[in-house]
Amino acid sequence: MTDIETASQLLGVDAKWLQAFDVTDPFNDESRLEGFLSLRPDHRYGALALLRVGGQPAPQVIYATPKLHYPFGKDGSFHFPPIRRAIVYEKLDGTNVLAYRYWDASGGTRLTYKLRLAPVLRNSKWGPFLDYWKELLAKYPDIPRLAQINNCNVSLEMYGARNAHLLAYQVDLEAAVLFGIRPADAAIIPPFELQTLGVPVAPLLVELDAAEDPVNRYGALRAVMESRNRPAEDEKLTGIEGAVWYVSEPSGRVTLWKCKPESVEEIHWATGINKAAVVATCWNALETSDVLNYEVLLPLLLEEYQQDDIERFRSHIDEAIAEVNREFNFRQKVWAAYNDLQAKGLSLRADKGQVMRALSQQFRREEIQKVYTAIARREGLI
């Protein structure tokens, strides 16, 4: 049996959903990990079929942070499951990090961390995710104990001004526990059932029981979240990115459903593919890829849209890719220029005026505000 056939069998997905990986684990002496990552948009999203550790066979499945769906179909009709209780937490806007354990050929267990669509944490052109996470591990030294003490993989969010996405956070860099994933069957363990050892948890928003109408509460929560949001610099928002519903069904199973305010969605996804959604997907792609092109973007778009719709929108997708690449290259140029100034002992935090005067020699006047915003956000000043 070939490797991809083994991985397909382990995960129970067609080979077309699998992406090969061969990486080293930065948290375990750069041990080599080989296998396949699942792109199927269900409970196996981001899951690993880990085949070899350190070159030795160690076939195993690692379930990761699943794909979150809306509780309604493309026709707009809701399909909430029967609800015994629902606990709703804030959906933080950052980078998802999974703490997971795997075993090697000798049977020893190791702990490491992964991004949603990558088998391990790493630094990239888009952001020093590995360095950021090591900072947070120093801040919260009990994070490495969470997977063992709860006997599950643990999904966390890494967010803040230095790891900015759509939301402009005031906090510099933070971590929050989201939920657990049971290794045997990918069952969700909600945050209120986890021991978190003082590590922050995503903020609790509301609770509802079986007697309440979830559709009405969903709409009311969406309106409340929308009222909190305001435009910020650099096409970002201040406020809240959304909510995650942890729905406990009568059977005891917990399912996850997402809810976002209109200012975040911009255009309801049921109306079809749109440029705002494609641009957001481009930035997400750069978390795990050093290049952005149509081939990199397509698997992510296929999670939400049909192939025919994507092909009809292809010219706009190419425009969005070009736009994000231009912006990304601009930020790279800014950060490189600022790094040169830091090497000379200058910093935006200590002497904003001198730094900006120096940068004004390298950038056009109309670009200076964008230059300042890019650096200040990276430095956690805004």
N, C-alpha and C positions, 0 to 999 in steps of 0.2 A: 504494500500500500504506500502511495506517495505521501509526502508531508501534508500537502493540501487536502488530500482525501482523509487523512487522519484528523486534521483540524476540523474539517467539515463534519466528520462523524462525532467528534468530541462536543462541538458546539450545537450540532443539529441544524446547521445552516448550509445553504447552497454555496459552492465555492466562489460564485460571483460576488458574494458579500465579504470575502476574506482578503486581507491585505497582509502580505508577508512582512516580518520584521526580523532584524538581526542587530541587536543593540547591546550596550554594556550597562550594568546597573551601578549608578554612581554611589549608592548607599551600601553596596556589598563588594568592595574592592574591585569594581569594574568587571564583575563576573559577566560572562557572555550569556545573553538570553536570546533564544531563537523560537519563532513560532508564527502565529497569524492573529491579526486583530479583526474583530467583527465590525462591519459597518451597518449591519441590519438594524433598522430603527425600531427596536423593541427592547425587551429586557436584556438582550444580548448586545446592545449598542456599546461599543468600546470594550467588550469582553475579549479576553485573551485565550487562545489555545496555545499554551506554553508547551513546547515540545522538548526542548533541550536546555539545560542549565550547565554552563561551563563545558559545553561540548558533549555532555552525557545525557542520555535519554531520561526525561522526567515529565512525561505527558500529563497535563492537568489543565483544568479550566479555571479561569479567574473571572468572576462576574464583576462588572464595574457599574458606574453610574448610568442608569438606563435612560433611554430617550423619554422625555416628558411630552405628553400630548394634551391638547385642549379637550374639555369634556363635551365637545359638540362636533358634529360632522360638517361636511362641506355645505350641506343644505341649511346649516344654522341650528338644527335641532339638537338639544342636549341629550347626552346618553350617560349621565351619572349612574354608577351601579347602585344597588340598594345600600343605603347609608345607615350604619349603626351610630357612627360618630365621625365628625371631621374636625381635624385640627389644622389650622392654616398658619403658615409661617411666611415671613418675607422671603422673596426670591432675590438673593444677592447677585450683583452684577460683577462678576470677576472671572477667575480661571478655576475650573473644577480640578481638584486634586483628590485622587483615591489612594488611601493607605491600604495596602494589601500584603498578605503573606503568601509566599510560595515555598515549595520544598525542592531540594536538590536531589541528585541521584543517591546520595547517602541517607536520605530521609531527614536531613536537617532543615529547619524552617528559617526563612529569612523574611525580613520586612523591607518593603520599598514603597515607592509612590509613583503614580502615573498621571498623565494628562488624559483628557477624555478620549482623544484619538491617537494616543501614543502610549507605548508600553512602559515607559519610564519618564521621569522628570528630566528636563534638560534646559539649558540656556539656548535661546535662538535669536535671530536678528530682530524679531518682534519684541522680545523681552527676556530678561535674565531670570526665568521662572525658577530655575534650580537655586540660584543665589537668593532670590526672594524667599523661597521655601525654607532654606537653611536659616535665614534670619528669624522666620516665624517659629521654627523648631527651637531656636535658642530662647525665644520669648515664651513659648509654651512647651517646656521640656516633657510634658506628659502626653503630647500627641503620639509619640511612638508606642505608648502603652494602650492606646484606644482599641486597636484591632485585636490585641490579645485578650484584654480584660472583657471585651464584649463578644469575643469569639466570632467576629465577622469582619468583612471589609468595611471601611468607613469612608464615606464621601464627605469632603470638606470643600469650602470655597475660600479662595485666596483673592482678596479684593482690596480696593483703596485707591488713593490718588496716584500712587506710583504704578498701579496696575489697572489703569483706567480703560473702560470700554465705553458704554453709552452713558452711564451714570457718573457724575462728577462727585466723588466722595470727599468729605473734609478729612477723614481719617487717612493717615499716611499709608499704612499697610497692615492688613488684618487677616485673621483666619477665623472661620466659623464651622462648627460641625453641622452637617445637614442631616444625614441619616446613615443607617447601616445596611449592608447587603449580605444576606446569609450565603456563605460560600457554596453550600450544597445545592441550592435551588434558586438563587437570586431573589428570594423573598425580601421585601423591604422591612427594615426595622426602624420605626419612626424615632425621632430624636428624644421624645419623652420616655422611651424605653431603654435608652442608652446611658451608661455611666460615662460622663464626659470629663471628669477629673478636673473641673475648673476651666476647661477650654471653652470659649464662648460658643453659643448655639445661635443659629439664625433667629432673629426676633420673632416672637409669637404675635400674631395679628388678631385672630378670632377663633372661636370654637362654635360648633353647632351640633345638635343631636338629631336623632331620627325624625322628630316631630317637625323640624323646620324645613322649609322649601329651599333646596340647595340652589335652584336656578335664580330665585329672587335674591338670595344672599350673595351669589356670584356677581350678579349685576350691581348690587349695592356696593360690594367691596371694590369692584372695578371703578365705580364712580368716586368713591372715597380716595382711592389711590390716584386717580386722575387729578383730583383737587389738590393733591400734595405736590404735583410736578410743575417745574418751572424751567424755561430754557436757560442754558448756561453757555459759557464760551465754548468755541470750537465744536459747535453743533451737538453739544451734550445736554443732559438734563440734570437738574437736582431734584431729589425726591426719592422715588421708589421704582424699581424695575418691574416688580410684579409680586405674585404670591404663588406658593405651592400648597395645594390641598393634599393632606394625608387622610385619605378616606378609609375608615375601618368598615369593612363589610360584615354582614351577619356571620359569615363563615370564619371571620378572624383575619382574612387576607387584607393587606393594606395596599391600596393603589395610589399613584401620584397623578395629580392633574394640575396644569399650570393656568394661571390667570394673569393677564397683563393689561394695564391701562391703555387707553387709546393713544396717548402721546408716545408710548413705547412701540405699540404695534404700527402706528402711523396709518397704515391701510390694512383693514381686516384681511387676514390671510385667505379667507374664503373667496375673495374677489379675484384671486389669482396671483401669479408671480408679479412682483413689482420691484422697481429699482432700489428702493430703500431696504427691502429685505435682502436683495442680492448684495448690496454694499455691506450690510451687517454680516452676512455670511462670508464675504471676502475677509473681513477682519478676523472672524473666527478661524478661518482656514490658516491664517498666518501664525496662530498659536502653535501649530504642530508642523508647519511646512516653512522652509526657508525661501520658497518660491511661490508665486501666485499666478496661476494660469487656469485655463478652462478645464484641463484634465484634473487638476487638484480640486477645483471647485465643484465639479459635476457630482461626485458622490454625496456631498453635503446638500446640494440642491435637490437631489433625488429623494432625500429624506422627507421633503415637504411637497414636492411638485412632480407632476407627470413628465415623462420624457418629451412628449409632444409639445407641452406648454413651454418647456425649457428651450426647445429648438426654435419655437416661434419667437421667443424673447431673446434669441442668441445675440443679436446686434447690441441690445441694451446691456446684456451680460458682459460682452466684450468691452463696452464703454465703462461699466462699473469696475471691471478688473483694471483697466488702464487708469481710471481715476484713483483707485486705492493704491496702485503701484506708484503713481506720481506722488501721492501724499506720503506713502511709506518711505520712498526715496528721499523726499524732502526732510522728513523727520530724521532719517539716518544721517543726512548731511548736517542737520542742526546739532545732533548729539555728538557727531565727530568733531565739529568746530568747538563745541563746549568742552569736550574732553581735552582738547588741546589747551584751552584756557585753564582748566583745572590743573593740568600738568605744570602750569606756570604759577600756581598758587591762588588763582581766582575762583570765586564761587558766587553763584546767584544769591545764595542765602546771606553771604557776608557783604557783598558789594554789588548790588543790582546795577547801579549806574555804570560802573566801570565795565562790567561784563557786557551790558547791552551796547555801550559805546564801541567796544571791541567788535561785537558781532555785527554792528551796523556797517562795518567796513566790508563784510562778506555777503550781506543779504540786502535786497532792495528795501526801500523804505516801507512799501506796502506789505512786505512780508514780516516786518519786525514784530508785530503783535502775535503772529503765529509762531515765530521763533521763541518769543518769551513764553507763550502758553505751553509749547512742547517741552521746554526745559523745566518750567515751574511744575508742570504736572508730573514729570519724571522724578523731580526732586521732592514731590509731596508738599509743595508750597501753595497749591490751589486745589 
